[in-house]
Amino acid sequence: MTRVVLGLAALDACMLVVGWALLYGLGLVRDARNGVRHVGTALVTGWAATGVVLSLALALGVGFATATIAGVWALLAAAGLVAARFVPAREPARPAARETSRPWRLTAAAAAAGVAVLLLVLLVRAAAPTGVLYVDVWNFWLTKAKSIFYFHGLSTHAGGYTRYENPDYPPLYPAVEAVTYRFIGTTDTMRLPLEHAVVGVGFVLAAAALLRERVRPALLWPGLLLLLLMPMFEQLVGSLMADEPLAILFALGGVTGTLWVLDRDPRWAALAGLFLAGATLTKNEGLMLSVALVIPLALASGRIRRPRAAVLLAVGPPLVAFVVWKLWLSRHGVPASSHYHFSDLVHPGFLADRIDRLWIATGGILKQALHPEKTLLAIPLAVALSAVVAPRRTMLAAPLAAALAIAGYCVIYWISPIDVHFYLKAAPRIVTAPVLLCASLLPLLLAEALAARPASRSGARSPSPAA
Amino acid sequence: MPPRWRTVVCGTVVAVAAALTLWQLPYDARSLHADIANGRSQGDLRRQLAPARTVQITDPEALARAAAVLPRAARYLVLIGPHTPGAAPSNLRWVPPFADYWLLPRRRVGTVAAANWVLSYGGSLASLHVRFARIVPIGPGIAVAQVAR
């Protein structure tokens, strides 16, 4: 057990340092105080960057070994240091909002304490997991991870990466698990949930650090407490399903993407591009989710100076990731496991014949996405606030992305030949990405909705509306 | 949106979110406590084999014993059949993928010609028409056999 704990500590320390190097390069972290503040952002950035670059390296034929992991990290750290020579330090768009009245300060402190306790409980629970309960986890995700670990990369031979169900699924999640195996010195699955919980904690801390400039503490911490109490999030963290990293990466892409269009700062677009590349390399639908997020962001970025360059920063990484993975699949003759073809969308007769599926799928998916107990109404609350901020289209991008993501899944269920009721068994998992996006942005949406009100009534040094 | 309506919407959202948070807190505490207690009440092997039980594999411990017999470089064939208690097509079909998961880096192959070992889970080794150097029983109707070459 000591070996496992030390291994995980070393792994997270390395990803943290890599994340800090990248944030340093982007000018987001240039001093110790900001470094501490962005410890969660650094962890998830290092984790996502490790996954993306390692996946691309494996797809380009590099073998999986300790030297490869070290090389990936050295490359990322060097990239951060080089970028720092050209990218100036970021000046905060505004000073972080502070509570000036005692009741609001107490509210914020109580909620922050609640968040801290829940994060600790998540870690304790993950240290003694009940076991892998989702079939897909052992049926192919972790088996692929073990295959990468034992056979040093993306082998296509017996026992290799492509010999299991869904052989065309991209390799980020198994590759990152293989790195964990390397660090803990065993392929014992029971040790993985703890690492997932650490990333989950990093995600919540990242959301807190990213939003603190625009959201006053009395809104930020209760909002994050709501997210942590959401049963869908609680069940997601440590589940070992690929939906877990996918949802986290999509939500992080949404948060940083929203900051990009609000702050008009391309640094956030670069981070969004990294997270969306991660989502694209996690599951096949990752590209669909990335497109669902990039389209509204690009539309909202119309008033940004040099929007094309920033859009390229956000779009480029997921696109490159997608192309590299498709080339690897093509070179190794791996057939697509998806049973649907988007080309069917241009055949009206085909679509009309199965229109019933669309209604069934939409009903089933929305039932999960709007489930009051599982989601604590994250989407309806975000939609209600979107109505308030509607005149400022920059704030509509993320809620619209969540809607597009759900619509994308409905379309897939519509055109696929597989029994729609079988598909709908996965609905509680697939809606986690849009639900988590909305839950992460609820504090920001509320802050922006309230920002238009007179500052004297809000009880805080309220930020001025942006854009 | 008129300021009055904005106030109503924001106030409603805050009220609903606060109510949901307070309502969910005790449920969450109970659920997390139950998860922690459940996880700590079981041994490591039982928790590791939990996935096999979710698909009703009748004797998952047998696969743990197979890992002790099969060398790490083994290329093995999984042979399934009805000759083990509780065997049914619905659970037998999960034995090969669970063997993949549990037995890596041993490689599962598709034909006996490519295999140097056979994991028979309720199957009939005689039906393969090959000679075996040794057969190690690891459970009722379950055995690991080394193909004689």
Chai-1 contact restraints between the chains, C-beta under 6 A:
chainA,res_idxA,chainB,res_idxB,connection_type,confidence,min_distance_angstrom,max_distance_angstrom,comment,restraint_id
A,V121,B,L32,contact,1.0,0.0,6.0,A-B,restraint_1
A,R125,B,L32,contact,1.0,0.0,6.0,A-B,restraint_2
A,R125,B,D35,contact,1.0,0.0,6.0,A-B,restraint_3
A,R125,B,I36,contact,1.0,0.0,6.0,A-B,restraint_4
A,A128,B,G39,contact,1.0,0.0,6.0,A-B,restraint_5
A,A128,B,R40,contact,1.0,0.0,6.0,A-B,restraint_6
A,P129,B,G39,contact,1.0,0.0,6.0,A-B,restraint_7
A,T130,B,N38,contact,1.0,0.0,6.0,A-B,restraint_8
A,T130,B,G39,contact,1.0,0.0,6.0,A-B,restraint_9
A,G131,B,R47,contact,1.0,0.0,6.0,A-B,restraint_10
A,G131,B,A50,contact,1.0,0.0,6.0,A-B,restraint_11
A,V132,B,P51,contact,1.0,0.0,6.0,A-B,restraint_12
A,L133,B,T54,contact,1.0,0.0,6.0,A-B,restraint_13
A,W138,B,P51,contact,1.0,0.0,6.0,A-B,restraint_14
A,W138,B,Y101,contact,1.0,0.0,6.0,A-B,restraint_15
A,N139,B,P97,contact,1.0,0.0,6.0,A-B,restraint_16
A,T143,B,D100,contact,1.0,0.0,6.0,A-B,restraint_17
A,T143,B,Y101,contact,1.0,0.0,6.0,A-B,restraint_18
A,K146,B,L104,contact,1.0,0.0,6.0,A-B,restraint_19
A,Y150,B,L104,contact,1.0,0.0,6.0,A-B,restraint_20
A,Y150,B,P105,contact,1.0,0.0,6.0,A-B,restraint_21
A,A158,B,R107,contact,1.0,0.0,6.0,A-B,restraint_22
A,A158,B,V109,contact,1.0,0.0,6.0,A-B,restraint_23
A,G159,B,R107,contact,1.0,0.0,6.0,A-B,restraint_24
A,M190,B,R47,contact,1.0,0.0,6.0,A-B,restraint_25
A,M190,B,Q48,contact,1.0,0.0,6.0,A-B,restraint_26
A,L225,B,T21,contact,1.0,0.0,6.0,A-B,restraint_27
A,L226,B,A17,contact,1.0,0.0,6.0,A-B,restraint_28
A,L226,B,T21,contact,1.0,0.0,6.0,A-B,restraint_29
A,L229,B,T21,contact,1.0,0.0,6.0,A-B,restraint_30
A,L229,B,Q24,contact,1.0,0.0,6.0,A-B,restraint_31
A,L229,B,D28,contact,1.0,0.0,6.0,A-B,restraint_32
A,L376,B,L20,contact,1.0,0.0,6.0,A-B,restraint_33
A,L381,B,V13,contact,1.0,0.0,6.0,A-B,restraint_34
A,A384,B,V9,contact,1.0,0.0,6.0,A-B,restraint_35
A,A384,B,V13,contact,1.0,0.0,6.0,A-B,restraint_36
A,L385,B,V13,contact,1.0,0.0,6.0,A-B,restraint_37
A,V388,B,M1,contact,1.0,0.0,6.0,A-B,restraint_38
A,V388,B,R6,contact,1.0,0.0,6.0,A-B,restraint_39
A,V388,B,V9,contact,1.0,0.0,6.0,A-B,restraint_40
A,A449,B,C10,contact,1.0,0.0,6.0,A-B,restraint_41
A,L450,B,C10,contact,1.0,0.0,6.0,A-B,restraint_42
